[in-house]
Amino acid sequence: MKKTQLLTILIVGLVLVPTSALAVVEGEPNLSATAPNNRVVAGEEVEFTVNLQNEGDISQSSNPSLNSQVTTAKAVTAELREEGSFGNQDPPITIKTNKQAIGSIPDGQSVPATFSIHVDEDADPGNYKIPVRITYAYTESYDPQSGDYDQETERRTVNVNLNVVDSARFEIEEASGDLAVGDSGPVSVSITNTGSETASDANVAVTSENADLTFSESNTASNYVGSWEPGETRTLTYDATVAPGASPRNYALSATVNYEDGDGAAQSSKALSFGVTPRDEQSFAVENTESTLRVGQEGVLSGEIVNEGETAVRNAVLRFETENPNVNPIETEYALGTVEAGERANFSFDTEISESATAGPRQFTLTVEYRNTDGESRTSDPLDVQAAVDGKQKEFSVEGVNTTFAAGDDGEMTMTVTNNRAETLSDISAKLFVDAPISASDDEAFIEQLEPGESETIVFGTSVGGDAIAKTYPVKLDFRYDTPDGDTFISETYQVPVTVTEAEDDGGIPLPIVVGVVVFGLLGVVGYLYSRNS
């Protein structure tokens, strides 16, 4: 056939074909799915991203500008499935995100869809297939001249890969704290590598979520572990401090394991949450206080210290310190030893009150020094103690026993001496001071020892002048004595009344008559001598 004839036939054929048939576009979108970051670890919860890629197919088109009418996927939705597709085992995951609406995906474009999944704790390392159910609409054919189109809906399931890799994984087995409000103590956490890979160069950082619980004034602290084998449990201990006045409640903490994986890459575990509850603040109380304190003498301040805390305190010492110059504790420390929680210990302080002090109720301050469970020294809050200081009292009371004498008599003057002090006094020397008409032939007496409240009688040799007027006369005496601590004192002067009565009648001529006879006789002698001389 000649070329001119063939060309003629082709032209005639084109004329005979309807124009509308040549303008129709036919095709469909072609969606696929991939998971670019599909490496996961057993037990973790991750954001799993699936990329939906559209590579459309054109079966007929005379106008490429209209191809997108049939290759665009519209109203796209994507849903992950937990049931494996035919011939594949179920993936070891729990899907946390429902079906996702994607919208339209034009030809040649990729759109991500992100799902939250939790990988099973016991997932074995390996590759798994996750079914992705994709639903979309599209136009199968389109005639631009008539406007006719053929709409279709497609539902298909494709698989994406999930790679569960060997990895170290960590869980908290138990956590505890031995600390109290206002004090420091250990916080311990036991963590197990439940994964399938050794963690190298590992360290565990703990973080406090509350400013009232700190680690050396920081909210974080770290302990080095080193190599950490699968199945191995490590217990890490940190020194924590709870602020004074904080609430004794559960405090939130977290632990993060930082390590290198089998490829030498730096990894960090998820934050592992735990909590500790400190005990209430260590406190003490003073009960059953007693006082024998008195102005001008030594007394005793005593009572009981009660441990109101939840744990025992050891090597406890009670301190009594004062800035009052009129109060002088002989010893400022009293050893309490170990005081168990809820128990009590006795204390007593020998205390001297000066002469310049005034009597009345007084408040004293005590503090307890002790060691906590870590052996660290601690001091309690001040403990206020109310006690009475009694007024000044003489060391002795002196009462006359035989203190009545007739004028001109002599004899033994006896007195009873009583120790008014709350302590034993010894080497007591009494000195008597008298004035006329009373005199003393023996003005000293001695008492070896007097217990508190004990009495003893002392004797002095005395006489009364014959011309003494019958009445009451005072005699005075004082004492030199020693206290239990070896100090020697001179007491105040005591005054005792002595009664002098008239001289007793012995039955002879009354004295006035005797005096008159003598005077009369002398006058007679004088008169006789005078008459002879005359």
HELIX and SHEET records of a PDB file:
HELIX    1   1 LYS A    3  LEU A   16  1                                  14    
HELIX    2   2 THR A   19  ALA A   23  1                                   5    
HELIX    3   3 PRO A   64  LEU A   66  5                                   3    
HELIX    4   4 SER A   68  THR A   71  1                                   4    
HELIX    5   5 LEU A  511  ASN A  533  1                                  23    
SHEET    1   A 5 ARG A  39  VAL A  40  0                                        
SHEET    2   A 5 TYR A 149  VAL A 164  1                                        
SHEET    3   A 5 GLY A 126  TYR A 142 -1                                        
SHEET    4   A 5 VAL A  25  GLU A  28 -1                                        
SHEET    5   A 5 ASP A  57  GLN A  60 -1                                        
SHEET    1   B 4 LEU A  31  THR A  34  0                                        
SHEET    2   B 4 GLU A  45  ASN A  54 -1                                        
SHEET    3   B 4 SER A 110  VAL A 119 -1                                        
SHEET    4   B 4 ILE A  93  ILE A  95 -1                                        
SHEET    1   C 5 ARG A  39  VAL A  40  0                                        
SHEET    2   C 5 TYR A 149  VAL A 164  1                                        
SHEET    3   C 5 GLY A 126  TYR A 142 -1                                        
SHEET    4   C 5 ALA A  73  LEU A  80 -1                                        
SHEET    5   C 5 GLN A 100  ILE A 105 -1                                        
SHEET    1   D 4 PHE A 170  GLY A 177  0                                        
SHEET    2   D 4 SER A 184  ASN A 193 -1                                        
SHEET    3   D 4 THR A 233  VAL A 242 -1                                        
SHEET    4   D 4 LEU A 213  THR A 214 -1                                        
SHEET    1   E 4 THR A 220  TRP A 228  0                                        
SHEET    2   E 4 ALA A 199  SER A 208 -1                                        
SHEET    3   E 4 TYR A 251  GLU A 260 -1                                        
SHEET    4   E 4 ALA A 266  SER A 268 -1                                        
SHEET    1   F 4 THR A 220  TRP A 228  0                                        
SHEET    2   F 4 ALA A 199  SER A 208 -1                                        
SHEET    3   F 4 TYR A 251  GLU A 260 -1                                        
SHEET    4   F 4 LEU A 272  VAL A 276 -1                                        
SHEET    1   G 4 PHE A 284  SER A 291  0                                        
SHEET    2   G 4 GLU A 298  ASN A 307 -1                                        
SHEET    3   G 4 ARG A 344  ILE A 353 -1                                        
SHEET    4   G 4 VAL A 327  PRO A 329 -1                                        
SHEET    1   H 4 GLU A 333  VAL A 339  0                                        
SHEET    2   H 4 VAL A 313  PHE A 320 -1                                        
SHEET    3   H 4 GLY A 360  ARG A 371 -1                                        
SHEET    4   H 4 SER A 377  THR A 379 -1                                        
SHEET    1   I 4 GLU A 333  VAL A 339  0                                        
SHEET    2   I 4 VAL A 313  PHE A 320 -1                                        
SHEET    3   I 4 GLY A 360  ARG A 371 -1                                        
SHEET    4   I 4 LEU A 383  VAL A 389 -1                                        
SHEET    1   J 4 PHE A 396  ASN A 402  0                                        
SHEET    2   J 4 ASP A 410  ASN A 419 -1                                        
SHEET    3   J 4 SER A 455  VAL A 464 -1                                        
SHEET    4   J 4 ILE A 438  ASP A 442 -1                                        
SHEET    1   K 5 THR A 404  ALA A 406  0                                        
SHEET    2   K 5 TYR A 494  THR A 501  1                                        
SHEET    3   K 5 LYS A 471  ASP A 482 -1                                        
SHEET    4   K 5 LEU A 425  PHE A 433 -1                                        
SHEET    5   K 5 GLU A 444  LEU A 450 -1                                        
SHEET    1   L 4 THR A 404  ALA A 406  0                                        
SHEET    2   L 4 TYR A 494  THR A 501  1                                        
SHEET    3   L 4 LYS A 471  ASP A 482 -1                                        
SHEET    4   L 4 THR A 488  ILE A 490 -1                                        
END                                                                             
